[in-house]
């Protein structure tokens, strides 16, 4: 079985949630949250993750409106996806992230996690949610 590590990014205005797949591409694990500054310095940390984990593909959460259309945030994410693809020379897949943050927030609230603690992990968990959805869809398409 081919081993490919996939990186997922949940890109927000201030923070970027980072998740990584296991080598077999079955599960997503939240890795960290990277603070996003106006410059591209946060991408240096992403480069380190790509190198450390020998990443071969990047999945970026694409925020869509509930009707499926892409608004200004989605367009900004697509532009950033192109920038990431050019910078790292890796395939980038934009993945529908509708409801990922909402689902993660609900899970954390039901786990009775304080708002302060939720804020620290929600982006990382949203990246995991996005990546797990992508991995599950890929596995499903292998069995069709």
N, C-alpha and C positions, 0 to 999 in steps of 0.2 A: 504494500500500500504506500502510495506517495505521501511524503510528509511535507506539508506546507504550512508555515506560520502566517497567520493573517492578523493584521493590526486593525483595530477599529477606533475611530475618533468621533466623539460627540462634541462638536464645535459650538461653543457659546461665545458671547461677546467678551466675557472676562475669563472664562476657564474652558479647558478642553479635557473631556473625559477620555481616558485611554484604556483599552482592553486588548487582550491578546488571545489567540486561539491556542489550544494545546497542539502539539506537533501533528496529531492525526486529524485535526480539523473537526473535532466533535463538540468541544465545549469552549465557552468563552470565559475568561477570567478578567475581572477588573484589575487594572494595574496601578493606576494613579490618576491624579488630576494635575494638569499643568496650567499654571497661570499664564494667561495670554496678555502680552503687552502690545502696544501699538507697533513696535518693530517685529521682526520675524525671529527674535531670539528663542521663542518657545519651540520653534522648529528644530533648533539644535538639540533639544531634549528628545524630540521625536526621532531625529537621526540616530541618537544614541540607542534608543529602544529598537529601531530597525536593525542596527548593527548587532546589538546584544542578542536579539532573538532570531536573527537571520530571517527577517520578514520578507515575504515574496509578493504580498498583495495588501492593499489598504482599502478598508471599507469606511466610508464617511457617511454619517447620518444626514439624510436630506429632509429638512423640514418641509412638509407639504401642508396645504390647507386641508381641512376635512373633506372638501369636495375633490381632492386630488390635484388641484392646481398648485403651481409653484409661485409663491409670493416673493417679496424682496429678500427675506431671510434665506429662502431656498436658493434664490439666484446668487446671493453672496456666498453661500456654501458651495455652489457649483463652481464659481470662480476660484474659490480657495482650493477646491478639489483639483482643478486644472493646475494651479500653482504647485500643489503638493506633488502631483504626478510629474511635472517637469523637474522639480527640485530633486526628487528621490529616484526618478526613472523606474518607477514601479507602477503596475496597473492599479488604478483607483476605481472603485465601484461606489456609486452613490446609491445609498439604501434608504428606502422610505422609513423615517423614524417616527411617523405619526403615533402619538400616544406613548412612546417609550418613556419619556420623562414623567408623564402622568401616572403610568403604571408603576414605575419605580417609586414615585412619591407615595402612592397608595400603599405599596408593600411596606415601605419604611414607617408610614403612619400606623399601619396595622401592627407593626412590630413595636409600636410605642416608642419610637426613636424621637428624641427632641429635635426641634427645628434646627438648632445650631449644628447638631451632629449630622442631620440629613443634608444640610447645605454642603458639608465637606465630602459626602460620598455620592450624592445624587448623579453628578456628571459621570463619574467612574462607572456606576451601576447602569446608567443609561447607555454608555458605550458597550457594556457587556450585553445588555438587552438587544441592542442593534446588531452586534456581532452574532449573538446566538440565533437571532431571527434569520440572518444571512446564512449561517452554517446549516441550520435546519432546512432552509429552502434549497440549498445546494445538495444536501443529502437526499432530500425528497426527489429532486430532479434526476439523481443518479439511479433511482429505482423505478422511474416511469417507463 
